[in-house]
Amino acid sequence: MYEKEIVYVLSDSVSDTAELLVKTVAAQFIGTEFNIKTISYIENKEEINDLIALAKLSNAIIAYALFTPLFKKHLDDKANEEDVMVIDLIGPLLETFATKLNKQPVQKPSIIEGPDNSYFRRIEAIEFAVQYDDGKDMRGIKEADIVLIGVSRTLKTPLSMYLAHKMVKVANIPLVPEVSPPEELFKLSEGKCIGLTMSPEKLREIRVERLKHLGLSPDSSYAKIERIKEELQYAEKIMDNIGCPIMDFSTMAIEEAAEWIISSMSHQVEIISS
């Protein structure tokens, strides 16, 4: 039976490179199974404290790529205090460069600039879409370029990912009658939130297929037309209160919707064509 080790990969920017480095190293230890968990865009000391508590509980390693000196010092000090093993993935390299060049790094989170900037922006947007998909983390509402809202199976996630490949940071929030929407939605600037909807009949078709795919009965209340109409009416009221535009996906393709969004939001977000 394989021994399992947990490694947290922490970054105050994009974490894909740090994660790849950790996976490359982990692959050298045959016979040990690693559970590698990434945390990107760390924003405050409280998040660091929570992570250290988790690492201590599971006897995990924290591998970090932090450009913010305040976060790095806090992590090192707290980890030492709690006897948690940490490894700095970029500090030694930064120090070597600083010595060789006889100059100091800017020490702030960033993505690489230059001819290949679009690649890193795309990666950043994809990571953002995954992290803030389906209301998993409400902090995404404030940080997103665009926030999509709608009931279940109105194509929020596919549209979010499509837009992410266009380098747009998208968070999406499900609307459910039994759950109050987050207050942050009502504080968004005009045009930043977009509601997604479709006809009850089309939505029922999609939900029935989803239930079949999961091996569940299509007779579930989830796919009943009465329930769907109730959800759509509730969502429409929320969208009206927010004052956001509504896109009907009954006949619209994702590509068409994405291009419309990019065109209408181009004055708010910087879009680089792929």
BAVO-565339 format. One line per field, with one value per residue (C-alpha): residue number from 1; x, y, z. Coordinates in nm, 2 decimals. Each point is the difference from the previous one (the first is absolute). Layout:
<sites>
pos: [NUM_...]
c1: [X_...]
c2: [Y_...]
c3: [Z_...]
</sites>
This chain:
<sites>
pos: [1_2_3_4_5_6_7_8_9_10_11_12_13_14_15_16_17_18_19_20_21_22_23_24_25_26_27_28_29_30_31_32_33_34_35_36_37_38_39_40_41_42_43_44_45_46_47_48_49_50_51_52_53_54_55_56_57_58_59_60_61_62_63_64_65_66_67_68_69_70_71_72_73_74_75_76_77_78_79_80_81_82_83_84_85_86_87_88_89_90_91_92_93_94_95_96_97_98_99_100_101_102_103_104_105_106_107_108_109_110_111_112_113_114_115_116_117_118_119_120_121_122_123_124_125_126_127_128_129_130_131_132_133_134_135_136_137_138_139_140_141_142_143_144_145_146_147_148_149_150_151_152_153_154_155_156_157_158_159_160_161_162_163_164_165_166_167_168_169_170_171_172_173_174_175_176_177_178_179_180_181_182_183_184_185_186_187_188_189_190_191_192_193_194_195_196_197_198_199_200_201_202_203_204_205_206_207_208_209_210_211_212_213_214_215_216_217_218_219_220_221_222_223_224_225_226_227_228_229_230_231_232_233_234_235_236_237_238_239_240_241_242_243_244_245_246_247_248_249_250_251_252_253_254_255_256_257_258_259_260_261_262_263_264_265_266_267_268_269_270_271_272_273_274]
c1: [0.00_0.13_0.10_-0.20_0.16_-0.19_0.18_-0.16_0.12_-0.05_0.03_-0.10_-0.02_-0.05_0.10_0.02_0.39_0.05_-0.24_0.18_0.33_-0.14_-0.15_0.33_0.18_-0.27_0.03_0.35_-0.13_-0.14_-0.22_-0.13_-0.34_-0.03_-0.31_0.10_-0.24_0.05_-0.11_0.04_-0.03_0.05_-0.12_0.05_0.17_-0.32_0.01_0.36_-0.09_-0.29_0.23_0.27_-0.27_-0.10_0.35_0.08_-0.31_0.09_0.38_0.03_0.27_-0.07_0.19_-0.04_0.07_-0.07_0.12_-0.15_0.27_-0.26_-0.18_0.33_0.13_-0.34_0.00_0.35_-0.05_-0.33_0.12_0.30_-0.22_-0.24_0.28_-0.14_0.25_0.01_0.21_0.06_-0.01_0.11_0.19_0.34_-0.03_-0.10_0.30_0.24_-0.13_0.02_0.36_0.10_-0.18_0.08_-0.36_-0.31_-0.32_-0.33_-0.13_-0.37_-0.23_-0.01_-0.02_0.27_-0.02_0.11_-0.09_-0.14_-0.20_-0.32_0.08_0.05_-0.31_-0.20_0.14_-0.09_-0.35_-0.06_0.13_-0.23_-0.31_0.07_0.06_-0.32_-0.23_-0.35_0.02_0.28_0.17_-0.19_0.32_0.00_-0.30_0.22_0.30_-0.17_-0.02_-0.34_-0.24_-0.25_-0.32_-0.28_-0.17_0.16_0.09_-0.03_0.35_0.18_0.31_0.05_-0.04_0.24_0.27_-0.05_0.05_0.30_0.17_-0.06_0.18_-0.30_-0.03_-0.35_-0.17_-0.34_-0.27_-0.29_-0.34_-0.22_-0.34_0.09_0.33_0.03_0.24_0.33_-0.03_0.31_-0.21_-0.20_0.31_0.15_0.06_-0.24_0.06_0.23_-0.27_-0.18_-0.30_-0.04_-0.33_-0.18_-0.35_-0.14_-0.03_0.36_0.12_-0.20_0.16_0.35_-0.08_-0.16_0.32_0.21_-0.20_0.03_0.37_0.03_-0.22_-0.28_-0.37_-0.12_-0.32_0.19_-0.14_0.32_-0.14_-0.37_-0.13_-0.18_0.31_0.20_-0.25_0.01_0.38_0.00_-0.26_0.21_0.32_-0.17_-0.11_0.36_0.14_-0.26_0.10_0.37_-0.09_0.22_-0.04_-0.15_0.12_-0.24_0.18_-0.30_0.14_0.33_0.33_0.27_0.24_-0.26_-0.07_0.37_0.07_-0.29_0.12_0.36_-0.13_-0.23_0.26_0.30_-0.02_0.04_0.25_0.31_-0.05_0.30_-0.11_0.12]
c2: [0.00_0.34_0.26_0.32_0.34_0.34_0.30_0.34_0.22_0.37_0.31_0.36_-0.02_-0.27_-0.34_-0.22_0.02_-0.06_-0.30_-0.14_0.02_-0.18_-0.27_-0.05_-0.04_-0.23_-0.23_-0.09_-0.18_-0.32_-0.18_0.31_0.15_0.37_0.21_0.34_0.29_0.34_0.33_0.30_0.38_0.00_0.33_0.03_-0.14_-0.17_-0.23_-0.09_-0.08_-0.22_-0.19_-0.05_-0.14_-0.25_-0.09_-0.07_-0.21_-0.22_0.01_0.16_0.20_0.35_0.09_0.37_0.25_0.34_0.33_0.21_0.04_0.05_-0.33_-0.19_0.12_-0.08_-0.35_-0.08_0.13_-0.17_-0.33_0.00_0.08_-0.29_-0.24_-0.03_-0.09_0.27_0.05_0.32_-0.07_0.33_0.18_-0.15_0.06_0.37_0.04_-0.15_0.23_0.30_-0.08_-0.05_0.31_0.21_0.12_-0.08_-0.17_0.19_-0.26_0.01_-0.27_0.02_-0.20_0.00_0.30_-0.01_-0.18_-0.30_0.20_-0.13_-0.36_0.09_0.22_-0.30_-0.23_0.25_0.04_-0.37_-0.05_0.28_-0.16_-0.33_0.15_0.21_-0.24_-0.06_0.23_-0.20_0.32_0.33_0.20_-0.05_0.24_0.29_-0.11_-0.11_0.19_-0.15_-0.18_-0.25_-0.09_-0.25_-0.31_-0.35_-0.12_0.34_-0.05_0.23_-0.22_-0.07_0.37_0.09_-0.24_0.12_0.36_-0.10_-0.12_0.35_0.13_0.13_-0.08_-0.13_-0.10_-0.17_-0.03_-0.24_0.14_-0.23_0.11_-0.15_0.18_0.38_0.14_0.16_0.36_0.07_-0.05_0.31_0.21_-0.06_0.28_0.03_-0.25_-0.23_-0.26_-0.20_-0.23_-0.32_-0.16_-0.23_-0.13_-0.25_-0.26_0.03_0.00_-0.31_-0.18_0.08_-0.10_-0.33_-0.08_0.09_-0.23_-0.28_0.05_-0.03_-0.31_0.17_0.00_0.27_0.03_0.19_0.33_0.15_-0.06_0.07_0.28_0.16_0.02_0.13_0.28_0.09_0.02_0.21_0.25_0.03_0.06_0.26_0.20_-0.01_0.12_0.28_0.11_0.00_0.17_-0.22_-0.09_-0.35_-0.24_-0.27_-0.32_-0.17_0.04_0.18_-0.18_0.05_0.15_0.26_0.09_0.03_0.23_0.22_0.02_0.08_0.27_0.16_-0.02_0.11_0.34_-0.16_-0.28_0.00_-0.28_-0.14_-0.19_-0.35]
c3: [0.00_-0.10_0.26_-0.05_0.04_-0.02_-0.16_-0.01_-0.28_0.10_-0.21_0.00_-0.38_-0.26_0.15_-0.31_-0.03_0.37_-0.01_-0.30_0.19_0.30_-0.22_-0.17_0.33_0.14_-0.30_0.11_0.31_-0.14_0.24_0.17_-0.10_0.02_0.04_-0.14_0.07_-0.14_0.15_-0.23_0.05_0.37_0.13_0.37_0.31_0.12_-0.31_0.08_0.37_-0.12_-0.24_0.27_0.23_-0.27_-0.07_0.36_0.04_-0.30_0.05_-0.35_-0.17_-0.13_-0.32_-0.07_-0.27_0.17_-0.14_0.28_0.27_0.28_-0.09_-0.03_0.34_0.17_-0.15_0.10_0.35_0.05_-0.15_0.23_0.30_-0.09_-0.11_-0.35_-0.28_-0.27_-0.32_-0.18_-0.38_-0.13_0.28_-0.07_-0.37_0.07_0.23_-0.26_-0.27_0.23_0.09_-0.36_-0.14_0.31_0.01_0.20_-0.14_0.01_0.24_-0.10_-0.15_-0.38_-0.31_-0.26_-0.24_-0.36_-0.33_0.18_0.25_-0.15_0.10_0.37_0.00_-0.14_0.27_0.27_-0.13_-0.02_0.35_0.11_-0.17_0.17_0.34_-0.01_-0.19_0.13_0.29_0.17_0.13_0.01_0.00_-0.38_-0.03_0.09_-0.20_-0.32_-0.33_-0.05_0.23_-0.15_0.19_-0.08_0.12_-0.03_-0.35_-0.18_-0.13_0.25_0.03_-0.38_-0.07_0.28_-0.13_-0.36_0.11_0.21_-0.31_-0.13_0.31_0.18_0.37_0.07_0.32_-0.02_0.27_0.01_0.09_0.21_0.15_0.34_0.02_0.03_-0.26_0.13_0.09_-0.21_-0.32_0.07_0.05_-0.34_-0.24_-0.29_-0.28_0.20_0.07_-0.27_0.05_-0.19_-0.08_-0.24_-0.07_0.26_-0.27_-0.11_0.35_0.08_-0.29_0.13_0.36_-0.11_-0.19_0.29_0.23_-0.24_-0.03_0.38_0.00_0.18_-0.07_-0.24_0.21_0.27_0.10_-0.14_-0.35_0.06_-0.21_0.29_0.21_-0.30_-0.06_0.37_-0.01_-0.32_0.14_0.32_-0.20_-0.22_0.31_0.13_-0.34_-0.01_0.35_-0.10_-0.33_-0.21_-0.36_-0.06_-0.27_-0.12_-0.09_-0.15_-0.35_0.06_-0.04_0.27_-0.26_-0.10_0.36_0.08_-0.29_0.10_0.36_-0.11_-0.23_0.25_0.29_-0.20_0.16_0.35_-0.06_-0.21_-0.26_-0.19_-0.31_-0.01]
</sites>
